[in-house]
Amino acid sequence: MEKTIKDIAEKSHNAYKGKFWNRLTKEFQRWDEWKVWQKDFDSFCSRMWLDNEDENLTLPASENRMSKQEYINKYENWLVKQYENTRLQNNNNS
């Protein structure tokens, strides 16, 4: 199938509406929405990483310790699911 500029423009319509692809949520978001989402997600990841670090403070578990970035890289998909579930629960409770 040959792609024309028209085909590309029609499939990229969200970019022309000022929306950006969030690779983690797999959806388009406005820039201001993405910034809020990313800030909240970063905060969530920090809390989860700190919890993980607390669980691995003993000498036998110390081999499981990772930097924050290593933790996020390793568990990124799980973190996104957990974050989205937490957001849904918070929205349902408010």
C-alpha positions in Angstrom: 0.0 0.0 0.0 1.4 3.4 -1.0 1.2 6.2 1.6 0.4 9.7 0.5 0.7 12.9 2.5 -3.1 12.9 2.7 -3.1 9.4 4.2 -0.5 10.4 6.8 -2.3 13.6 7.6 -5.7 11.8 8.1 -4.1 9.2 10.4 -2.2 11.9 12.3 -5.2 14.1 13.0 -4.6 14.2 16.7 -1.2 15.9 16.3 -2.9 18.7 14.4 -5.4 19.1 17.2 -2.6 19.9 19.6 -2.5 16.4 21.1 0.5 14.3 21.9 0.9 10.6 22.1 1.5 9.3 25.6 3.4 6.0 25.0 2.7 4.8 28.5 -1.1 5.2 28.4 -1.3 4.6 24.7 -3.6 7.6 24.1 -3.5 11.1 22.9 -3.4 13.9 25.5 -3.3 17.7 25.4 0.0 19.1 26.5 -1.3 20.4 29.8 -3.0 17.1 30.5 0.3 15.2 29.7 2.3 17.5 32.0 -0.1 16.8 34.9 -0.2 13.1 34.2 3.6 12.9 34.0 4.2 14.8 37.2 1.7 12.6 39.1 3.1 9.5 37.6 6.7 10.5 38.5 5.6 11.1 42.0 3.8 7.7 42.1 7.0 6.0 40.8 9.1 7.7 43.5 6.8 6.4 46.2 6.8 2.9 44.8 10.6 2.9 44.5 11.0 4.1 48.0 8.7 1.3 49.3 10.8 -1.2 47.3 14.0 0.2 48.8 12.5 0.0 52.4 11.7 -3.7 51.7 15.2 -4.4 50.7 17.1 -2.8 53.5 18.2 -6.0 55.2 21.5 -7.5 54.3 20.1 -10.7 52.7 17.8 -8.5 50.5 20.3 -5.8 49.7 21.2 -7.5 46.4 17.7 -6.6 45.2 18.2 -2.8 45.6 18.2 -0.7 42.4 18.5 2.9 41.5 15.2 4.7 40.9 15.7 4.7 37.2 16.5 1.0 37.1 13.4 0.3 39.1 11.2 2.3 36.7 12.8 0.8 33.7 12.3 -2.8 35.0 8.7 -2.3 36.2 7.4 0.4 33.9 4.4 -1.5 32.5 3.4 -2.6 36.0 3.8 0.9 37.4 1.6 2.3 34.7 -1.2 -0.2 35.5 -0.9 0.4 39.2 -1.0 4.1 38.7 -4.0 4.0 36.5 -5.8 1.7 39.0 -5.0 4.1 41.8 -6.3 7.0 39.8 -9.5 5.1 39.0 -10.0 4.3 42.7 -9.4 7.9 43.7 -11.9 9.1 41.1 -14.5 6.7 42.3 -14.1 7.7 45.9 -14.4 11.4 45.2 
